[in-house]
């Protein structure tokens, strides 16, 4: 199974996303959608798992949850928008992550792309950075990876270009 991971679109969805995620089976959006037209387009394109972020309004909060937990190809996945940085998780999640860690933990919010294995909690931490044109990031980024035999593999960092729209 191939997964595309995106976050912090802030109402902007680059057409390159459809090219880079064309072979993906699912897209995971880690919040700060900005405009539901973004998730509407993604849902028409592929199966979507999504959470709302701190900039998202009532419509997004009515459609999506703050945190989701699900199983994908035998791996437990947890997605939230404000999760903290690797090893320093937000207080309201820290105890849950310690008590019942997922196999993959995905968050956004920081606009800083970061992937690493957290040995203390025993999960793969993924933050795809930001794909939108609003924020302090310099380059818009995505993640893409496969799940094969219950293991994430073939991880790719995708750069969409500078933050400023073309």
SEGUZA-470728 format. One record per residue: x, y, z of N, C-alpha, C, O in turn; residue in one letter. Coordinates in pm, whole numbers, plus 50000, padded with zeros to 5 digits. Example, Ala and Ser with C-alpha at 12.3 -4.5 7.8 and 13.67 -1.06 7.14 Angstrom:
residues 2
513194943150780512304955050780513204967050780514244966850846A;512854977550708513674989450714512905000350787513415011450804S;
end
This chain:
residues 166
500854988250000500005000050000500895012350000501885012850073X;500555022149919501315034549910500495045749977499305047149952X;501175053650061500545064250138501185077650102502415078650091X;500355087950085500825101650070500465109350196499345108250246X;501395117250248501175124750373501365139550344502365143650286X;500385147550387500365161950361499855169050485499125163250566X;500235181550501499745189450613499845204250580500525208250486X;499165212050659499275226650656499135232250514499995239750466X;498045228550450497745233850317497215248150325497395255950232X;496585251750435496085265350457495285270650338495415282250299X;494455261850280493575265950171494195265350033493535268749935X;495445260950022496135260349893496525245949863497185239349943X;496115241149747496465227549706497135228149569496485230549468X;498435225949568499225226049446498815214249358498645203149407X;498645216649229498275205849137499325194749131498995183449093X;500555197649169501595187349172501265176149270501735164849254X;500465179249372500075169049470499415157349399499655145849434X;498585160149300497875149549230498835140949147498625128949131X;499855147049096500895139649022501695130849118501855118949093X;502185136649227503015129149320502235118349396502805108149433X;500955120449418500135110749490499315101949396498425094749441X;499595102249268498785094749171498815079649197497815072949171X;499915074349247500015060049273499665056449417499735044649454X;499305066149497498975063649638497585057349650496685060149571X;497445048849749496145042749780495355051449877494125051949872X;496085058549966495455067350064496285079950080497495079950056X;495605090650120496255103150156495905106050301494745105150341X;496925109650379496725113550519497035128350531498155132650500X;496055136250575496225150750591496235153850740495285150850812X;497335159950786497535162450929497095176450972497705182351061X;496055181750911495405193850961495895207050907496845207850829X;495225217650953495305231050896494975230450747495765234150660X;493775225550723493245223950587493075237650524493515240050411X;492425246550597492245260350551490965262750474490325273150492X;490585253650391489365254950310488945240850272489775232950226X;487685237550292487245223950264487315220150117487185208450083X;487505229850028487705226449887488965217849872489055209649780X;489955219849961491175211749959490845197049984491225188349906X;490135194350092489815180350125488785174650029488795162650001X;487875183049978486925178249878487655173049754487335162349703X;488645180649708489425176349591490225163749621490315154849537X;490795163049740491575151149776490675138849788491065128049745X;489475140449845488535129249859488055124149724487805112149707X;487915133149628487515128949493488625121149424488375112949336X;489845123749465491035117949403491415104349463491655094749390X;491465103649595491905091549667491165090449799490475099749842X;491315078849864490775077049999491555086350091492785087050083X;490835093650178491445103950262491195101250409490075098450451X;492265102350488492175102850634492655116750671493705121050623X;491905123950755492205137950780491775142150920490805136950975X;492525151550977492165157751104492095172851082492675178050987X;491385179851171491375194351161492565200051239493115193551328X;492935212251203494035219051272493555231651340492365234751338X;494465238851402494095250451483493525261951400492795270151455X;493835262951271493265273851190491905270251131491225278851076X;491515257651142490285253051077489045256951155489005256351278X;488025260851080486785265851139485765254951167486075243051165X;484545259351192483465250451234483145239651131482845228351168X;483205243051002482875232950900483875221350903483475209750899X;485155224550911486165213950916486045206051045486215193851045X;485765212751154485645206051283484405197251290484375187451364X;483395200651211482205192151205482455179651121481865169051146X;483315180851022483575169550931484705160450980484645148350960X;485725166251043486905158651083487095159451234486555168251300X;487865150151287488165150051430489535156251456490325158151363X;489815159351581491115164951618492225154551610493345157551571X;491885142251647492845131251646492125118851596490985116151634X;492785111351509492225098551465493245087551489494455089851486X;492715075751511493535063751531492875052751449491675050551460X;493675045951368493125035451282494245025451250495415027851280X;493845014351190494815004151150494905004150998493895004150928X;496135004050949496375003650805497404992650777498554993650818X;496974982450708497854971250672498584965550794499764962350787X;497854964550905498404958651026499154968151117499614964151224X;499294980751076499974990851158498965000351220498035004851153X;499135003351348498275013051415498835026951386500015029651408X;497965035751335498355049251296497565059151380496365057451402X;498235069551425497575080451497497955093351425499135096051401X;496945101451393497175114251327496515125151408495365123851450X;497245135951431496715147851497497445159851438498475158151373X;496955171751460497635183351404498755188051496499915188351457X;498405191751618499415196651712499845185051801499205181951901X;500935178651762501425167151836502725169651909503145161551991X;503355180851880504665183751938505755178851845505495173651736X;506975180651890508085175751810508545162351864508195158551975X;509335155251784509775142151825510425142851962511275151351986X;510035133952051510485132652190509865142952285509935141252406X;509255153452232508645163752317507205165652269506905174952193X;506325156952314504955156852266504065165652352504375168252468X;502975170252295502075178952369501545171552492501285159452487X;501375178852602500975172352728499705164052717499615153352777X;498705168752641497445161252635497575148052558496675139652567X;498675146052482498885133452409499955124652472499945112452453X;500865130452546502035123252598501655110452671502235099952644X;500705111252762500315099352839499705088552751499975076652769X;498865092652657498265082852565499345076152479499305064052457X;500295084152431501375078652349502235068952429502715058952376X;502435071852556503225063052642502435050352676502985039352673X;501155051952707500315040752749499935031652632499895019452646X;499675037652517499165030052403499765035652273499065041752193X;501065033452254501715039552139501245033552006501035021451996X;501085042051905500795036851771502105031651709503175032851769X;502005026051592503205022351516503735034451439504945036151421X;502795042851394503145055051320502375066651381501155065851398X;503085077351415502475089451469502725100751370503875104151341X;501635106651319501715117351219501145130151278500065130051337X;501875141051263501365154051305501865164751209502705162051123X;501355176651223501745187951140502075199751229502825198451325X;501525211351196501565223651274502875231351268502845243551250X;504015224851282505295231951292505795237351159506635246351156X;505285232051048505765235250914507205230450893507855234450796X;507685221950981509045216550972508975201650944508475193951026X;509485197650829509485183550792510445175950884511595180050903X;509955165050941510785157051032510235142851033509035140651051X;511125133151015510775119051026511855112351110513045114551087X;511445104351205512425097151286511745086651372510545087451399X;512515076951414511985066551501512205070551646513335073451687X;511145070751723511225074051864511385061151944510425053551962X;512595058551991512895046152063512205045552198511805034752242X;512045056952264511385057052396509935052652386509455044852468X;509225057752286507805054652272507565043152175506495037152176X;508545040052092508425028552003507565030851881506815021951840X;507645042751821506895045051698507675053751601508655060351637X;507225053551476507775062051373507055075451378505835076051365X;507815086151396507285099751401507375105651261508435104951198X;506275111551213506265117651080505575131251085504435132351131X;506275141551038505675154651016506055158450873507235160350843X;505065159550784505375162050643505765176350611505975179650494X;505865184950711506135199050683504865205850637503765201950678X;504975215850552503805223350507503735223350354504745225350286X;502535221050302502325220950157501705233850106501605235849985X;501275242450197500615254950157501595266350136502815264650146X;501035277950106501865289750076501875299850189502445310650175X;501245296450302501215305450418502045299450530501915287550561X;502885307550592503725302950702505165307150680505475314450585X;506035302550768507425306650763508325296950687509485300050662X;507805285250651508625275450579509085281250445508415289850387X;510205276650398510755281550272510385272650154510225277450042X;510255259550180509955249750076508715241850115508595237550230X;507795239950021506585232150045506915217250027507545213349928X;506495209050124506905194950124505745185350147504705188950202X;505965172950105505055161650124505905149550161507135149750148X;505255139050208505905126150227505125115550150503915116650131X;505855105450106505215093950039505995081650083507225081850088X;505275070850113505935058450155505025046550130503835048050102X;505605034750139504875022250123504765015250257505595017050345X;503715007350271503614997950382503674984050320502774980050245X;504754976750352504954963350298505264954150415506164956750494X;504504943350426504694933650535504714940350671505584937650754X;503744949150694503574956250821504764965150856505054967250974X;505454970150756506584979150780506524990950684506314989150564X;506725003250737506835014750648508195014050577509225011650640X;508195016050447509425015050369509355024550249508295030150219X;510465026250181510545034650060510075048950085509395054850001X;510445054450199510035068050233510665078050137511865077550110X;509855087250086510325097749997509895111350051508745113150092X;510815120750050510495134750078510315141349943511165140249855X;509205148249927508885154949800508875169949824508165174849912X;509645177049746509655191649752508825196949636509075193849520X;507825205049670506935210949570507465224149513506995228949411X;508435229649580508995242549537508915252549649508495249349761X;509315264949620509315275349724507905278049774506915275249706X;507845283649896506555286649959505695295649873504485293649864X;506295305549810505525314749727504915307249609505585299149545X;503655309849582502965303249471503585307149338504115318149323X;503495298049243504035300649109503165310349033503465313648918X;
end
